[in-house]
Amino acid sequence: MQVVASTSIHTGTHLSNQQARSPRHHRRRSYQETGGRYDYIIVGGGTAGCPLAATLSQNFSVLLLERGGVPFSNVNVSFLSNFHLALADTSPTSASQYFISTDGVLNSRARVLGGGSSINAGFYTRANAGFIKRVGWDEKLVNESYPWVEKQIVHQPTFAPWQRALRDSLLDVGVSPFNGFTYDHIYGTKVGGTIFDRFGRRHTSAELLASADPKKITVLIHATVQKILFDTSGKRPKAVGVLFKDENGKQHRAYVSNNPKSEVILSTGALGTPQMLMLSGVGPKAELEKFKIPIVLDNEFVGKGMADNPMNAPSSGYGQSKDSIHCHHGIMSAEIGQLSTIPPKQRTPEAVQDYIRRKRELPHEAFKGGFILEKIAKPMSTGELTLVNTNVDDNPSVSFNYFSHPDDLKSCVQGIRMAAKLVQSQHFLNYTKCDQQTVESILNASVKANVNLIPKHTNDTKSLEQLRVVDISTFNESPGTNPQGTILMMGRYMGVKILRDRLGKTAGV
Ligand SMILES: Cc1cc2nc3c(=O)[nH]c(=O)nc-3n(C[C@H](O)[C@H](O)[C@H](O)COP(=O)(O)OP(=O)(O)OC[C@H]3O[C@@H](n4cnc5c(N)ncnc54)[C@H](O)[C@@H]3O)c2cc1C
């Protein structure tokens, strides 16, 4: 029950409003200085973790542990024009960690403060109303939480000429009404939000830490949590802290305060959360035994129901679907291994390099447009996540089984029919097909089935105590659209909810 000292962990804590945006203010501070126990330990300073930490710090002490560095001084992260560079950087210090699912499709997960919001394409939209109802969230609090995020980091995008052409084509083929600029996910054609400002500068969830109480929050970066520590002496296993290592590999322990309401909260993302649970002894017994991990809770659902939104996009031109049509500016998929022209298993690094070389021979006009992609918004096909080893730095094995469910294929075919109509409207010249050979990832991976199995404060004997998950892995379905808006909102929402549940009206939010 002690806090082990370290002298080499960078911290990005005690950020004032201005400071949160400026790398100058990130100073080295030893973990010793932070000392003590925390009311909340949040693992993962990502899309959900940052707004959650900022909110909880209004009333309680919070330790936020992030395995990556800060986004502020990283040009690959900060600028829209470098979006593909962060993804193409496969070095161990990259803000993104690439992984290849067993389907053969290349994919990325964040490894930086701000999480996915620091490496993603920036598109921002709210979930549809049906999703909020099905999750059972308090609509009033949801409607207060979205604007809390939007005021700080979301912007209205500027329109490229070809995007105007696409808008007109969509309206021509009957995808109406035109809803203008809106964050709402509604039927028709619309312009959504973006976390890039008009100068192309990215605003990540890490900036939400500017709303934290600097006296109550401690943010450690390059702090990789290796496992959750449980007290198994009582009736139900209870999370009491975490074991983490700094960038020199030195191990430390941090503990939650001695109050039954204190919690360890996992916000480690779609792959990180099931992996962390298993490494900590929570998961299918057979899987844990395979790696000689002491079992804390046999839970067959951890790692099951992994789903990713398949996208089908040509290397130039467009694609689209009944569910969701996106248009992206520029052609960048190949650099990040999203090469739809050849089947997934042939997308070797050499094939990607060859494509990039040939792309250089294209006339520069080819890059003035963009590509339209079709995405299956609510994939029915699912796969699973299993461990490869017990090293938290390594990716687990994950399969998504794209298009294994016939409904996904049906959806895609309907989309392609709509695409043919767009071609007839003569604004666009090329289209693609949908199958397992052309599939790429829209990079929204989520876990479907371990929802609610991981415990809050309940009297449910199946649960663990003082452990909670707040990230995309709690979603049972895709929020009908790109998820980051809803995940950012959820971080704020859950923070306020926890404070109100604990303090009632005296909660300072
Ligand atoms: C390339 C790409 C493009 C995308 N484009 C869009 C888009 O345009 N619009 C949209 O809405 N969505 C988009 N998404 C999806 C969206 O960004 C993610 O779904 C979302 O950010 C996930 O949020 P999260 O909080 O669940 O996880 P994350 O934001 O990934 O946060 C998890 C955090 O935990 C940290 N972590 C993991 N393990 C550990 C550990 N052991 N110890 C300490 N820290 C750890 C990670 O480093 C990370 O910072 C995109 C995703 C990608 C990868």
The ligand as an SDF file (V2000), in Angstrom:
LIG
                    3D

 53 58  0  0  0  0  0  0  0  0999 V2000
   -7.0710    6.3800  -37.8270 C   0  0  0  0  0  0  0  0  0  0  0  0
   -8.3890    6.5610  -37.1580 C   0  0  0  0  0  0  0  0  0  0  0  0
   -9.3320    7.4230  -37.7320 C   0  0  0  0  0  0  0  0  0  0  0  0
  -10.5590    7.6090  -37.1110 C   0  0  0  0  0  0  0  0  0  0  0  0
  -11.4010    8.5660  -37.5840 N   0  0  0  0  0  0  0  0  0  0  0  0
  -12.5030    8.9170  -36.8730 C   0  0  0  0  0  0  0  0  0  0  0  0
  -13.2980   10.0420  -37.2340 C   0  0  0  0  0  0  0  0  0  0  0  0
  -12.9980   10.7640  -38.1800 O   0  0  0  0  0  0  0  0  0  0  0  0
  -14.3930   10.3000  -36.4750 N   0  0  0  0  0  0  0  0  0  0  0  0
  -14.7590    9.5340  -35.4060 C   0  0  0  0  0  0  0  0  0  0  0  0
  -15.7910    9.8130  -34.7970 O   0  0  0  0  0  0  0  0  0  0  0  0
  -14.0020    8.4790  -35.0240 N   0  0  0  0  0  0  0  0  0  0  0  0
  -12.8730    8.1710  -35.7100 C   0  0  0  0  0  0  0  0  0  0  0  0
  -12.0770    7.1440  -35.2820 N   0  0  0  0  0  0  0  0  0  0  0  0
  -12.4910    6.3620  -34.0910 C   0  0  0  0  0  0  0  0  0  0  0  0
  -12.2880    7.1040  -32.7660 C   0  0  0  0  0  0  0  0  0  0  0  0
  -11.1610    7.9400  -32.8050 O   0  0  0  0  0  0  0  0  0  0  0  0
  -12.1500    6.0530  -31.6500 C   0  0  0  0  0  0  0  0  0  0  0  0
  -13.2660    5.1900  -31.6980 O   0  0  0  0  0  0  0  0  0  0  0  0
  -12.1010    6.7040  -30.2760 C   0  0  0  0  0  0  0  0  0  0  0  0
  -11.0830    7.6710  -30.2370 O   0  0  0  0  0  0  0  0  0  0  0  0
  -11.8910    5.6520  -29.1980 C   0  0  0  0  0  0  0  0  0  0  0  0
  -11.9260    6.2760  -27.9380 O   0  0  0  0  0  0  0  0  0  0  0  0
  -11.5930    5.4770  -26.6000 P   0  0  0  0  0  0  0  0  0  0  0  0
  -11.6210    6.4700  -25.4840 O   0  0  0  0  0  0  0  0  0  0  0  0
  -12.4580    4.2870  -26.4900 O   0  0  0  0  0  0  0  0  0  0  0  0
  -10.1060    4.9300  -26.8030 O   0  0  0  0  0  0  0  0  0  0  0  0
   -8.7870    5.7520  -27.1240 P   0  0  0  0  0  0  0  0  0  0  0  0
   -9.0920    7.1500  -27.5020 O   0  0  0  0  0  0  0  0  0  0  0  0
   -8.0000    4.9370  -28.0730 O   0  0  0  0  0  0  0  0  0  0  0  0
   -8.0540    5.8180  -25.7180 O   0  0  0  0  0  0  0  0  0  0  0  0
   -7.3580    4.7510  -25.1690 C   0  0  0  0  0  0  0  0  0  0  0  0
   -6.1080    5.3300  -24.5070 C   0  0  0  0  0  0  0  0  0  0  0  0
   -5.5900    4.3790  -23.6030 O   0  0  0  0  0  0  0  0  0  0  0  0
   -4.1740    4.3800  -23.7060 C   0  0  0  0  0  0  0  0  0  0  0  0
   -3.7280    3.0830  -23.2220 N   0  0  0  0  0  0  0  0  0  0  0  0
   -3.9620    1.8690  -23.7830 C   0  0  0  0  0  0  0  0  0  0  0  0
   -3.3960    0.9050  -23.0460 N   0  0  0  0  0  0  0  0  0  0  0  0
   -2.7980    1.5170  -21.9860 C   0  0  0  0  0  0  0  0  0  0  0  0
   -2.0580    1.0530  -20.8620 C   0  0  0  0  0  0  0  0  0  0  0  0
   -1.8090   -0.2480  -20.6950 N   0  0  0  0  0  0  0  0  0  0  0  0
   -1.5970    1.9580  -19.9600 N   0  0  0  0  0  0  0  0  0  0  0  0
   -1.8470    3.2810  -20.1170 C   0  0  0  0  0  0  0  0  0  0  0  0
   -2.5310    3.7720  -21.1710 N   0  0  0  0  0  0  0  0  0  0  0  0
   -3.0140    2.9020  -22.0850 C   0  0  0  0  0  0  0  0  0  0  0  0
   -3.9240    4.6130  -25.1900 C   0  0  0  0  0  0  0  0  0  0  0  0
   -2.6120    5.0560  -25.4260 O   0  0  0  0  0  0  0  0  0  0  0  0
   -4.9930    5.6510  -25.5140 C   0  0  0  0  0  0  0  0  0  0  0  0
   -4.5490    6.9720  -25.3090 O   0  0  0  0  0  0  0  0  0  0  0  0
  -10.8640    6.9000  -35.9090 C   0  0  0  0  0  0  0  0  0  0  0  0
   -9.9380    6.0230  -35.3520 C   0  0  0  0  0  0  0  0  0  0  0  0
   -8.6980    5.8480  -35.9500 C   0  0  0  0  0  0  0  0  0  0  0  0
   -7.6880    4.9160  -35.3240 C   0  0  0  0  0  0  0  0  0  0  0  0
  1  2  1  0
  2  3  1  0
  2 52  2  0
  3  4  2  0
  4  5  1  0
  4 50  1  0
  5  6  2  0
  6  7  1  0
  6 13  1  0
  7  8  2  0
  7  9  1  0
  9 10  1  0
 10 11  2  0
 10 12  1  0
 12 13  2  0
 13 14  1  0
 14 15  1  0
 14 50  1  0
 15 16  1  0
 16 17  1  0
 16 18  1  0
 18 19  1  0
 18 20  1  0
 20 21  1  0
 20 22  1  0
 22 23  1  0
 23 24  1  0
 24 25  2  0
 24 26  1  0
 24 27  1  0
 27 28  1  0
 28 29  2  0
 28 30  1  0
 28 31  1  0
 31 32  1  0
 32 33  1  0
 33 34  1  0
 33 48  1  0
 34 35  1  0
 35 36  1  0
 35 46  1  0
 36 37  1  0
 36 45  1  0
 37 38  2  0
 38 39  1  0
 39 40  1  0
 39 45  2  0
 40 41  1  0
 40 42  2  0
 42 43  1  0
 43 44  2  0
 44 45  1  0
 46 47  1  0
 46 48  1  0
 48 49  1  0
 50 51  2  0
 51 52  1  0
 52 53  1  0
M  END
$$$$
